[in-house]
Amino acid sequence: MTKENLIKQLGDLVAFKTLPGEIEENSKALDYVEKLIDKDVVVERVKNGKAEVLRAWVNKSNTPKYCYMVHMDIVAGRDDQFVMRIEGDKAIGRGTSDMKFSIPLGVALLNEAKSKNIDFCLMITTDEEVGGFEGAKPIAESGFAPQVFIVPDGGDNLNFVDKAKGVCQLRLVAKGVPAHASRPWQGKNAIDSLVRLGDELLKIYGKNNLQEGWETTMNFGTINGGISTNQVCPEAEMKIDFRYPETDSVENITSVVETRIKDLNVEIEVSKMSTGLPTFIDINDPEVKKYLSSMEKVFCKKVEIKQTYGASDARHFALLKSPVLMHKPLGGEIHSANEWEDIASVMTFYEGLRKYLGLA
C-alpha cells in the first residue's frame, strides 16, 4: 500500500454515500472493494434485512487467527462532504476517520497475507452506526469466532482501548386516563408518571453524567406524549440510553428501573431496545503485548492505554473473550463537517499492522 494508493482509494470510498439502510449504495461500495481483492482470496457477501456484510478469507473458516473488522456505513452529511479534499497531510471528508481510512489498509493486508498464507480475514459491515443488528450480530450468532479481532474504530490520539462500555436502551410507556385539563382530578396524566420515574432515576445515575468516569451513565433520549394542551395525557413514552461498564449489566439496570416503577406505584411498561455487552481485554495477553510492541516501534513512542465510552461492532462478539485490538491512527472531528484523518499517521499505522501480523 502506497500513500498514493491510499489517497486514491479513500477518496473513491468517501464518494459513496453509504448511510445505514442505503442497500444499493453500500452494495456498490462493497463492489468497489471486492475488485481490489486478489482473485485467489475467498470472498463471501451476505445480505440480511437492510445490511450487507463482506468477508474475505485467506483460508475460509469460522475461526480465523485474525479478523480485521471495519464498517463501511457513515452518518449523513452535506453533498460537499462526500468529495474528499487534501489539506497538508489531512484527508478531509465524511467517513475519512470513521472509518473508511481502514478499508484500503484492510485490503492491502489481506492481499499480502494471502501471498504469505497468514490466517487473516477481512470483514466489512454496513450498519455499525445503527447498532450492527443486521450485520455483525447475526454473523456472531452464526458461530463466527476469530481468535483475535483488529478493530481500528476507537482510541483517540493513538490511545489503545482496553475496555469499552456496553449499551442498554429502554423504552418506557406510561398509561393514563384522559380528562379535560380544567379537571385533572378526573383523569390520570401519563406524563406525570414518567417525570416522577425520571426524577428517581436521576437520583441514582445523574451524578455520573456530570463528569468523565467509569460508572453507568443515563441519557433521556426522547419523551413523547399528549394530544392536546387542554387534555390530560392518556399515554406517554420515554426512551433512555444507559452506557454501562463491565461491573454492571442490562439485567441489573432493567431491575433498577422496574423496582422504581413498583415503588412509585405507577403504570409503566418497560421494553428493551438496543443492548450490547461491554468489551474488556487483558493488556497482558500475549497478542495484546505483541501488538503494542509493534505499534510502539513504528510510532517511536509509548502507546497509552485508555477506555472508550462508545460502542462498536466488537460488542456482538464479547462473549468469545477473544482479544479486541482497538486502536487507530490520528484523526478527528468525527461526524462533524470537518472530519479528518492524518495520512502520514495512517501509513505508519499500516506498517505497525504489517509488523504485528508478520508481514514485515
Secondary structure by P-SEA (a helix, b strand, c coil): ccaaaaaaaaaaaaaccccccaaaaaaaaaaaaaaaccccbbbbbbbcccbbbbbbbccccccccccccccccccccccccccccccccccccccccccccaaaaaaaaaaaaaaaccbbbbbbbccccccccccaaaaaaacccccbbbbccccccbbbbcbbbbbbbbbbbbbbbbccccccccbbbaaaaaaaaaaaaaaccccccccccccbbbbbcbbbbbccccccccbbbbbbbbbbcccccaaaaaaaaaaaaaaabbbbbbbbcbbbbbbbbccccaaaaaaaaaaaaaacbbbbbbccccccccccccccccccbbbbccccccccccccccaaaaaaaaaaaaaaaccc
